């Protein structure tokens, strides 16, 4: 979870812009400070040096000759100065308690000492800056500066998030539209470029929804209209004399009938849960009867966990799902292979229905497309393989309409279809 969040932050356009603004701010401050310091450092030093030297001369004259410690102490108390007097008769330090690492010789160039003056009687007076009152101030200023920077960064982040909020809405809307959910449009929060983009995406989604509805209505109308002539053709075929031609004609008409039925069911299930007529169903009790009724002459192994909870299911659609899965397993399982195994068990908060055949399986490049309408792994569509590529697509729609899922995978050996139905 943490890695996913970090990856999302790295991909976030808002975080990139925020980082760019922060780096730009720091770079601006550093470049401006360095430039101004370089521009003013030389001329400022030359300007201030004679003023400081004259000031130090006046302070040394005020202390007197020989130096008077009382006057020096008064100056140190009145001004932010540290004064040290060293000589044959007077030894004085206005800050005797300063740390040893601060008590350097003024002659070594320590920045704390401004100037040194020597008197006629052999005393040396050193003047320095008393920073005792300022030692904690840079820390407090640094803390306040850091807090202000953090506050500004948080405010910038909140503003960037608010600025790009429509992108989150557009992404969520695109995901809904990709799932076929056009009921909730993208909210229009602002009247700017992103607001215009959201409105255009809503318009595009509305047009796509209209086109899909028109296609669905046309397909349903054609399928309904084909049923009547197909029924009449089958009745006429029944009157034909028995033989291979009659059997082939009836078989072709049966395939056309199944195709039309699957097309109609596919379009009805496109509406999702609204197309279902659910009722309490005990799969562990009904499943053996359904299999015995539809596949009495075929070999199939059942493994059913007893005491499974009752589910709200559309029994007709669940039987359609079972029929298609079992037909697929028997068709592709291979005549010499072991019988397919149909198992039903509880797994967490779901019921898992698994059908495992022991055939050759499916090539990996076809697995992701098996549940797509009209997709066939064998491009030649030979009659011996049967079907038109709608069976597994219908199984997926039935599972999704019940809030579940269909997973198709190679089982090594064989092939496995896993249906999860939530409790």
C-alpha positions, 0 to 999 in steps of 0.5 A: 500500500505504501509503495503504491502511494509513493508510486502515485505521488511520483506520477502526480502532476500536482506534486511535480508542479509543487516541487518545481515551485519549491525548487524555484523559490529556493533557487531564487532566494539563493541566487538573489542572496549570493548576488547581492552579497557579492555586489555589496560585500567589497564596497560595504567593507571599504565603507564601514572600516574607517567608521569602525576604526574611528569609533574604536578610537573614541571608545579607547579614549573614553576608557582613558590612559591608563585604562579605567576598568570602571569606565570599561565596565560601564561601556560594556553594560551600555553598549553591546560590546565585549572589552578586554584589557591586558597590561602590566597593571590592569587585567580586565574582561567584561565577560569573564564567564564566556566559554573557553572556545570563545576566549581567543586572542584578538590578534588571531583574526577572530571575527568576534573582535572588532579592533585592538588599541594599544596605550602608551603605558603598555596596555592593550584594549580589545573591543569585540561584539557581545553576542550573548543576547543574540545566541538564541535568536538565530535559532528562533529565527531559523525555526520560524523561517522553516515553519513559514516555509512549511506553511507556505508549502502546505498552502501551495500543495492545497492550492495545487490539489484544488487546482487539479481537482477536476482531473480526479473527477475526469479520471473517475468519470472515464473509469465509469464510462469505460465500465459502461456506467453513463448514469453519473456525469463528471461534475463541472466544478469550475469555468476554466480549461479543465471545466471545459474538458470535463464538459467535452468528455461528458458530451462525448460520453453522452454521444457514445451512450446514445450510439450504444443504445441505438446499436443495442436496440437495432440488434435486439430488433433484428434478433426478434425479427429473425426468430419468426422466419427461423421458426417457420424454416425449422417447421418446414425442415421437419417435413423434409424426408429423413436423411443427411441433408435434413439432419444438416439443415436442422443442425444449422437452424439449431445453431442459428437459434442458439446464436440469436438466443445468445445475442439477445441474452448478451444485450439484456445482460449489458444492463447489469443487475437490473436485468436479473430476476433474483430469488433465494437459491441453494446451489449445493442442492440445485446444482446436482439436479441441473447437471443430471438434467442437462448432461445426463449422458456426459461424464462429469465429476461433482465436488460440492461442499455441504451446508453452503449459504443461500444466495440471491441468484437469477436461476435462469442466468446461472443455469445458462452460465453452467451450461456454457462452461460445461459445454466448453469443458466437454468440447475442449477437454479431449475425448481421452482426458479425465472427466471435467471436475465441477466443484462448489465451495465457500471461500471467504465472503464468496462462493466459488464455482470451479470447472476444471477440464484436463484438455490441452489448455489455451495458449497464453496470448489468448487467455486475456481475450477468451471472454470477449464476444465473438473471440475464437482462439481458432481463427478458422472457426471450424465446425468441429470446435463448435460455438461462435465465441459468445458462450464465455462472454455470456458467462462473464456478463452473468457473473458480473451482473451478480456482482461477481467475476469470471477468471479463466486460466490454465491449470497445468494440466488442463484449463480452469474457469473460476466463478466467484459469487459474493455472499 
